[in-house]
């Protein structure tokens, strides 16, 4: 695995210094299984000494990148029913997965993996198999067939041949991002995943579909969990990367039918994050109590 592992860079884009601990948690969790790979926090806050110190202390690298001129936070939206309106979109940084691979290729890496800050590595990845897929990108599809952008793999040579950043910029600027008859005023349709889907549909980007274990989509309630995943439910120890969609740093959702797999995942996330977030050591115990609640909820469901 050594040489192939060293050719990989895992990266997480942080839109502000406060997101850095989340990025570190995600990447350090994968680093446990792939110590020879390189781990990079990508952002535009190079002057923040606290963030830089934290990145260095955890043996990660920082790469200064600013694509805000290509992906602006507020863009004109073509609305079929409101032709001339503007809308605040997602943070510019959420689209930068399209530019980071080119930068990392220039730094000497052949492959990369983009991780959202709400992911947690819980098992080794088959990096050789992923690298040999022969596609520009790879990811896990939801039941609707569209790939979730929380975990994305890139083949850098193919990324550059496809000219991913240029095509992503063009799609971002020209896509008709809202066709709602009644839009609430701030349309959030064209997020990072919408950009990926449009690149597939319009520009012919080839994205290989890989197993659900590489981006196990987890939500608090069981109904949404079933809607988000294409395969049968996996236990935490059957997964490779967990994606905690309800954000583990937020308070747990209440008054829903709790998903016991999610409670286990949250507890695992906080158990690991205590190294990076020492002030929140009690949070893991809180999710232990949530796990007990979930067990009771399941017992009620199966009781005759």
N, C-alpha and C positions, 0 to 999 in steps of 0.2 A: 504493500500500500504506500510505502514511503514516498517514492518519486511522484506518483499520481497525487497523493495527498498534498505534497508541497506545491503542486501546480494549481491548487485551489485557494481562492481567497473568499472568505465569508464576509459579507458586509451588511451593515444596518445603517440606514440614513436617519439622522436625528435632526429634527427641525428646530431644536433649541437645546441649550445646555441641560435643562431639566429632563430631557428625554434620554440623556446619556446613560444613567443607571439602568434604564430599561433595555437599551441597546446592548450594554455590557452583559446584563443577565442572559439575554438571548444567545449571545455569541459564546460566552464562557460555558454555557450549558452544552453547546456543541463541541467546544474545545476539549471537553473531557474525553471525547471519543476520537477526536482527530487532532492530536496535539501538534502534528507537523504542518498543518495548514496555517494560513495567515488570517488574522481577524482585524477588520478595519471599520472604524466608525467614520461615516461620511457626513460632512456638514459644512456650514459656512460660519462657524463660531470659533475660528482658530485663536482668537485673542482672549478667549475665556480661560484663565489660568486654572480655575477649579476643575473644569471639564477636562482639560489637558492632563492635569495631575491624576485624575481618576482613570482616564484611559491608559496612561502609562503604568500606573500602579497595578493594573490588571493585565499587563503584558499584551495590550492591544495597540494597534496603530491608528493614527488619525490621518484622514485624507481631506484636504480642503477642496470643496467643490461648490460651485454656485451656478445653478442653471435657471435662476429666477428670471433671466431675460427670455428664456424659451418657454417656461411654464409659469405664468404669472398667477398670483393668488386670486385676482379678479379679472375675468375675461368677458368679452361680449358674447352673449348666448343667442344663438339663432332659435327663436321660438316661433313655431308655425302659427301660434295664436296670439303671440305678443311679439311682433317682429323686432322691436328695437328696445331691448332691455339688457341690463347688466346684472350679473349675479356673483356673489362671493363663492368661490369654489373651495376645494380642499387645499390644504397647505401645498405650496409649490413643491416642497421636498418629497411629497408622496409619489411624484412622477419620476424622481431622479434615478430609479432603478434602470431607466432607459439609457442613462448616460454613464453611470458608474462602471459598467463592464468595460467600456472603451478605455477609461482612465486606468483601470486595473490591468488591462492588457498591456498598456504602455509601461506599467510598473513591473512587467515580467511574468504575469500569471496567465495561464491558458484557460482557466475555468473560474467561475465564481458562483456564489449562491447568495441571493438577497433574502434576508430574514426580517420580518416585522419584529418590533419590540415586544409584542405579546406572544412570542413563540418560545418554546422550551425544548431543547434537544434531550431526548430520553433514551436514545439508542444509536448505534453506529449506522452510518449511511453507506450504501453501496456506490461509492464514488466512481469506481471503475465502470460499472454498468451505466451509470448516468452519463459519464463522459463519452461513452461509446454509443450513445443513442443515435448520433448522426443528425441531430436537430439543433436549430439555433438556440432554443430554450426548452425547458421542461418544467412541468408543474402538475399539481393535482386538480382535477376537474370536479366541480360540484354536480349535482344531479342534472342540472340544465345543460351540462356539457361545457360550461365556461370555466376557465382556470381561475382559481383563487390566487391573488398576487402576494399572499403572506409569505410564501416560500417559492422562490423561483431560481432555477439553475440556468447558467449561461455558458455556451461554448464561444469563447472570445473571437476566434478566427471567423466563425460563421456570423457572429454579431457584426463584425466589421464589414464582411462581404454584403450583408443585408443592409448595412448603414442604418442601424437601429435608431440612433439618436436623431438623425436627420428625419427619418420617416415618422418617428414618434412626435417630433416637433410639428411636422406638417399635419398629421392627423389631429393633434391637440388643437391646432389653430383653425382647422377647417371643419371639424366634425359638427354635425347638428346634434347638440348635446341635450336638447330638451324638446319633446313633442307632446307634453302634457296639456290637456285641455284646461285643467285647473291647476296651475303651478302655485305653490305657496309663496313665491317671491324669491326664495333662495333655492335654486335647483341643485341637487347634489347627485344627479345621475352620472355625470361624467367624472368619476373618481379615477383612482389608479387602475382598478380592474377594468373599467370601461375603456380606458386607453389601450390596455392589453387586448381586449376583445375586438376593438376597432382595428388594431394593427393586424390581427388575424384575418378579419373579414375584408378589410379594404386593401391592405398592403401585402397580404399573403405571407405574413410571419408564420413560420412553422414552430409550433409548440407541442412537444411530445407530452403525452399523458402518462403519469407515473402513479404508483400505488398510493392509496389513501393514507398509509402510515407515514408518508413524508410531509403531510400537512393535515393532521387530524383535527378537523374543525370542531371545536367544542363550545357549546352554549350551556347556560344554566338549565334551561327547561328541556325536557325530553322531546317535545313536539318539534321545536326548532332544530334540535340536534338531528332528528331523522330527516328533516328537510334539507339540511346542509351537506350531508355525507352520502356518497354514492354507494358505499359498501356497508356490510353489516357492522354493527358497533364493535370497536376494538377496545380492549383493555389498555390501560396506560402502558403496561409493560410490553404490549404488542406493537406499540407505535414507535416511530423514529423521531418525529417532531410534532409536538402538540401546539395547536394554535388556539389560544384562549380568547375567543372573540369578545367575551364580555369584559375584557381588560382586568387582569388579576390585581392591579393596584387600585381598582375601584371597589366600593362596598359590594358585597354579594347581593344578588337580586333575591327578593323575597316574594312570597305569595304566588309562586309558580310550582309546578310539579318538578321537583329538583332532580337533576340528572346525577346519579352517583359517580359516574365516570368523571364528570366535570369537577366534582368536589375533590376527588382524588388528584386530579390534575392541578387544581388550584393549590392544594396543600403541597404538592411536589414543587410547584413554582416558588412558593414562598419559602419552602425549606431550603431551596438553592439560593434564592435571592437574599436570604439573611446575610450572606457574606458581603453583598454589595450594598444592601439597605439595612445596616445594623440597628437603626432606630425603630424598625418595624418588626422586631423579632416576635412580638406577640401575635402578629397577623396570621402566622401559620397555625397557631392554636385555634384562632377564630374559625379557620376553614376546617379544622378537625371537628369542631362542633357542627358546622354545616354538613359535613359528611355523615355525622350521626343522624341529623334531620333527614337527609336523603334516604338513609337506610330505612328509617321508619316510614317514609313516604312510599318506598317500593314495597315494604311489607304490607302496607294497607292496600296497595294495588293488587297484590297477588292473593290476598286473603280471600277464602271462599265466602 
